[in-house]
Amino acid sequence: MSNVMEHDLAVDGRRDSDITKNLYLAFVVDDEQYAVEVSSIKEIIGVVPITIVPQTENYLKGIINLRGDIIPVIDVRSRFRKPEIPYDTETCIVVVLFEDYILGLIVDRIIGVYELSADMVAAPPNAKLSYSNQFVKNIGRKEDGVLLLLDLEKILFV
């Protein structure tokens, strides 16, 4: 797989944040559609060998060496307390940047990039519907359903 975006300057001298504003990378985890802001994505890679780190949470699958960077990898299925399944050819690692952290998120498969204007994004309902809802920052409306927009801070620290 290739980089989703380049990091410095881009088209017509605009910064990445201008180009990626309102864009979300959507992916599937256990038949649910989630998304993260494209501006937080460094790249997408296939599943590579993961070194297990002893005495860590079960959702922290370990670390990978990505061109010299040591990156912790979280299995989103495990983080959301979903049943684990074997990785296949569609399983991938979404490498994200959050503040000073680089983190890999293992997801079942990528479904695309969606542009969601401000009027297409709403706060989630107050009801606690499931454990994984605590990681949802907002809900994005699209023609054929909704995207659960993830809060990377909560995935990392809650």
C-alpha positions as a Markdown table, in Angstrom:
| # | Residue | x | y | z |
|---|---|---|---|---|
| 1 | Met | 0.0 | 0.0 | 0.0 |
| 2 | Ser | 1.2 | 3.5 | -0.5 |
| 3 | Asn | 1.2 | 6.8 | 1.5 |
| 4 | Val | -2.1 | 8.4 | 1.9 |
| 5 | Met | -0.6 | 11.9 | 1.8 |
| 6 | Glu | 2.7 | 13.7 | 1.7 |
| 7 | His | 3.6 | 15.8 | 4.8 |
| 8 | Asp | 5.2 | 19.1 | 3.8 |
| 9 | Leu | 3.7 | 21.5 | 1.3 |
| 10 | Ala | 1.4 | 20.3 | -1.4 |
| 11 | Val | -0.8 | 21.5 | -4.3 |
| 12 | Asp | -0.7 | 25.3 | -5.1 |
| 13 | Gly | 1.3 | 26.0 | -2.0 |
| 14 | Arg | -1.5 | 25.0 | 0.3 |
| 15 | Arg | -0.7 | 23.2 | 3.5 |
| 16 | Asp | -1.8 | 19.6 | 4.1 |
| 17 | Ser | -4.5 | 20.8 | 6.6 |
| 18 | Asp | -6.1 | 22.8 | 3.8 |
| 19 | Ile | -6.1 | 19.9 | 1.4 |
| 20 | Thr | -7.3 | 17.3 | 3.9 |
| 21 | Lys | -9.9 | 19.5 | 5.7 |
| 22 | Asn | -13.1 | 17.5 | 6.2 |
| 23 | Leu | -11.6 | 14.3 | 4.7 |
| 24 | Tyr | -11.9 | 11.1 | 6.7 |
| 25 | Leu | -10.4 | 7.6 | 6.0 |
| 26 | Ala | -13.1 | 5.1 | 6.6 |
| 27 | Phe | -12.4 | 1.5 | 7.6 |
| 28 | Val | -14.3 | -1.6 | 8.9 |
| 29 | Val | -13.8 | -3.3 | 12.2 |
| 30 | Asp | -16.2 | -6.2 | 12.9 |
| 31 | Asp | -18.8 | -5.0 | 10.3 |
| 32 | Glu | -18.9 | -1.4 | 11.8 |
| 33 | Gln | -17.7 | 1.6 | 9.8 |
| 34 | Tyr | -15.3 | 3.9 | 11.6 |
| 35 | Ala | -13.2 | 6.8 | 10.3 |
| 36 | Val | -10.2 | 9.0 | 11.3 |
| 37 | Glu | -9.3 | 12.4 | 9.9 |
| 38 | Val | -7.0 | 12.1 | 6.9 |
| 39 | Ser | -4.8 | 14.9 | 8.4 |
| 40 | Ser | -3.8 | 12.5 | 11.2 |
| 41 | Ile | -2.7 | 9.7 | 8.9 |
| 42 | Lys | 0.9 | 9.1 | 8.1 |
| 43 | Glu | 0.5 | 6.1 | 5.9 |
| 44 | Ile | -1.3 | 2.7 | 5.4 |
| 45 | Ile | 0.7 | -0.5 | 5.3 |
| 46 | Gly | -0.1 | -4.2 | 5.2 |
| 47 | Val | 0.3 | -6.3 | 8.3 |
| 48 | Val | 4.0 | -6.8 | 9.0 |
| 49 | Pro | 5.7 | -8.9 | 11.7 |
| 50 | Ile | 4.9 | -7.5 | 15.2 |
| 51 | Thr | 7.2 | -7.8 | 18.1 |
| 52 | Ile | 5.3 | -8.7 | 21.3 |
| 53 | Val | 6.0 | -6.5 | 24.3 |
| 54 | Pro | 5.5 | -8.4 | 27.6 |
| 55 | Gln | 3.1 | -7.2 | 30.2 |
| 56 | Thr | 1.1 | -4.8 | 28.1 |
| 57 | Glu | -2.7 | -4.6 | 27.5 |
| 58 | Asn | -4.0 | -7.4 | 25.2 |
| 59 | Tyr | -5.1 | -4.8 | 22.6 |
| 60 | Leu | -1.5 | -3.5 | 22.3 |
| 61 | Lys | -0.2 | -6.2 | 19.9 |
| 62 | Gly | 3.4 | -5.0 | 20.1 |
| 63 | Ile | 5.7 | -2.8 | 18.2 |
| 64 | Ile | 6.9 | -2.7 | 14.6 |
| 65 | Asn | 10.0 | -1.2 | 13.0 |
| 66 | Leu | 8.8 | 1.1 | 10.2 |
| 67 | Arg | 11.9 | 2.4 | 8.3 |
| 68 | Gly | 13.7 | 2.9 | 11.6 |
| 69 | Asp | 10.8 | 4.2 | 13.6 |
| 70 | Ile | 9.6 | 2.0 | 16.4 |
| 71 | Ile | 5.8 | 2.2 | 16.4 |
| 72 | Pro | 3.3 | 0.6 | 18.9 |
| 73 | Val | 0.5 | -1.2 | 17.2 |
| 74 | Ile | -3.1 | -1.5 | 18.6 |
| 75 | Asp | -5.6 | -4.0 | 17.3 |
| 76 | Val | -8.7 | -2.0 | 17.1 |
| 77 | Arg | -10.9 | -5.1 | 17.3 |
| 78 | Ser | -9.3 | -6.0 | 20.6 |
| 79 | Arg | -9.4 | -2.4 | 21.8 |
| 80 | Phe | -13.2 | -2.4 | 21.2 |
| 81 | Arg | -13.5 | -5.8 | 22.9 |
| 82 | Lys | -14.6 | -7.5 | 19.7 |
| 83 | Pro | -13.8 | -11.1 | 18.9 |
| 84 | Glu | -10.4 | -11.5 | 17.3 |
| 85 | Ile | -10.1 | -13.0 | 13.8 |
| 86 | Pro | -7.0 | -14.0 | 11.8 |
| 87 | Tyr | -5.5 | -11.3 | 9.7 |
| 88 | Asp | -6.1 | -11.6 | 6.0 |
| 89 | Thr | -5.0 | -9.8 | 2.8 |
| 90 | Glu | -7.4 | -6.9 | 3.5 |
| 91 | Thr | -6.2 | -6.4 | 7.1 |
| 92 | Cys | -3.9 | -3.4 | 7.3 |
| 93 | Ile | -2.2 | -1.0 | 9.7 |
| 94 | Val | -3.2 | 2.6 | 9.6 |
| 95 | Val | -0.3 | 4.6 | 10.9 |
| 96 | Val | -1.5 | 7.8 | 12.6 |
| 97 | Leu | 0.1 | 10.8 | 14.1 |
| 98 | Phe | -1.5 | 12.1 | 17.3 |
| 99 | Glu | 0.3 | 15.0 | 19.0 |
| 100 | Asp | 3.8 | 13.6 | 19.6 |
| 101 | Tyr | 2.8 | 10.0 | 19.1 |
| 102 | Ile | 3.0 | 7.7 | 16.1 |
| 103 | Leu | 0.7 | 4.7 | 16.4 |
| 104 | Gly | -0.4 | 1.8 | 14.2 |
| 105 | Leu | -4.1 | 0.8 | 14.2 |
| 106 | Ile | -4.9 | -2.6 | 12.9 |
| 107 | Val | -8.2 | -2.6 | 11.0 |
| 108 | Asp | -10.1 | -5.2 | 9.1 |
| 109 | Arg | -10.2 | -3.3 | 5.8 |
| 110 | Ile | -10.2 | 0.2 | 4.3 |
| 111 | Ile | -13.4 | 1.3 | 2.5 |
| 112 | Gly | -12.4 | 4.7 | 1.3 |
| 113 | Val | -12.0 | 8.4 | 1.9 |
| 114 | Tyr | -15.1 | 10.6 | 2.5 |
| 115 | Glu | -15.5 | 14.3 | 2.6 |
| 116 | Leu | -17.8 | 15.3 | 5.4 |
| 117 | Ser | -18.7 | 19.0 | 5.7 |
| 118 | Ala | -19.5 | 20.4 | 9.1 |
| 119 | Asp | -23.2 | 20.0 | 8.6 |
| 120 | Met | -22.7 | 16.2 | 8.0 |
| 121 | Val | -21.0 | 15.7 | 11.4 |
| 122 | Ala | -22.9 | 15.6 | 14.7 |
| 123 | Ala | -22.1 | 14.8 | 18.3 |
| 124 | Pro | -22.8 | 11.2 | 19.3 |
| 125 | Pro | -26.0 | 10.4 | 21.3 |
| 126 | Asn | -25.6 | 10.6 | 25.0 |
| 127 | Ala | -26.6 | 7.0 | 25.5 |
| 128 | Lys | -23.9 | 4.5 | 26.2 |
| 129 | Leu | -24.8 | 1.9 | 23.6 |
| 130 | Ser | -21.6 | -0.2 | 23.9 |
| 131 | Tyr | -18.1 | -0.2 | 25.3 |
| 132 | Ser | -16.6 | 0.9 | 21.9 |
| 133 | Asn | -18.8 | 4.0 | 21.9 |
| 134 | Gln | -16.6 | 5.7 | 24.4 |
| 135 | Phe | -14.0 | 6.0 | 21.6 |
| 136 | Val | -16.4 | 7.8 | 19.2 |
| 137 | Lys | -15.9 | 11.6 | 19.0 |
| 138 | Asn | -18.6 | 12.3 | 16.4 |
| 139 | Ile | -20.9 | 10.7 | 13.9 |
| 140 | Gly | -20.5 | 11.4 | 10.2 |
| 141 | Arg | -23.5 | 11.1 | 7.9 |
| 142 | Lys | -23.0 | 9.7 | 4.4 |
| 143 | Glu | -25.5 | 8.7 | 1.8 |
| 144 | Asp | -25.6 | 5.0 | 2.7 |
| 145 | Gly | -25.3 | 5.3 | 6.5 |
| 146 | Val | -23.0 | 6.7 | 9.1 |
| 147 | Leu | -19.4 | 6.7 | 10.0 |
| 148 | Leu | -18.3 | 6.6 | 13.6 |
| 149 | Leu | -15.5 | 9.2 | 13.8 |
| 150 | Leu | -12.9 | 8.0 | 16.3 |
| 151 | Asp | -11.2 | 10.0 | 19.1 |
| 152 | Leu | -7.5 | 9.0 | 18.9 |
| 153 | Glu | -6.8 | 10.5 | 22.3 |
| 154 | Lys | -9.3 | 8.1 | 23.9 |
| 155 | Ile | -8.0 | 5.1 | 22.0 |
| 156 | Leu | -4.5 | 5.9 | 23.3 |
| 157 | Phe | -5.2 | 6.9 | 26.9 |
| 158 | Val | -8.6 | 5.7 | 28.1 |
